[in-house]
Amino acid sequence: MNVTVYSKTICPYCTQAKQYLEKKGIVYQEINLDDDNERQAFYDKYPGVRSVPQIFFGDTRIGGFLELMKAKLPIK
């Protein structure tokens, strides 16, 4: 499954989410939103979503760190 994490460098919940995925053995692609252009592209694609992290399994948005903790994760 393709997992994408949209994050920012200085974000404790982003760090926790990535560590949690790594602990579960789930490989993910990180898209850093520190860059203004990347952030704007994200906002354009997902209007109304302004917090990070934002975690997607395929095309399905799980949400942030707390939603990730509640999700039933596929384990390798």
Secondary structure in CASP SS format (residue, H / E / C, confidence):
PFRMAT SS
TARGET T0000
AUTHOR 0000-0000-0000
METHOD secondary structure of the structure
MODEL  1
M C 1.00
N C 1.00
V E 1.00
T E 1.00
V E 1.00
Y E 1.00
S E 1.00
K C 1.00
T C 1.00
I C 1.00
C C 1.00
P H 1.00
Y H 1.00
C H 1.00
T H 1.00
Q H 1.00
A H 1.00
K H 1.00
Q H 1.00
Y H 1.00
L H 1.00
E H 1.00
K H 1.00
K C 1.00
G C 1.00
I C 1.00
V C 1.00
Y C 1.00
Q E 1.00
E E 1.00
I E 1.00
N E 1.00
L C 1.00
D C 1.00
D C 1.00
D H 1.00
N H 1.00
E H 1.00
R H 1.00
Q H 1.00
A H 1.00
F H 1.00
Y H 1.00
D H 1.00
K H 1.00
Y C 1.00
P C 1.00
G C 1.00
V C 1.00
R C 1.00
S C 1.00
V C 1.00
P C 1.00
Q E 1.00
I E 1.00
F E 1.00
F E 1.00
G C 1.00
D C 1.00
T E 1.00
R E 1.00
I E 1.00
G E 1.00
G C 1.00
F H 1.00
L H 1.00
E H 1.00
L H 1.00
M H 1.00
K H 1.00
A C 1.00
K C 1.00
L C 1.00
P C 1.00
I C 1.00
K C 1.00
END
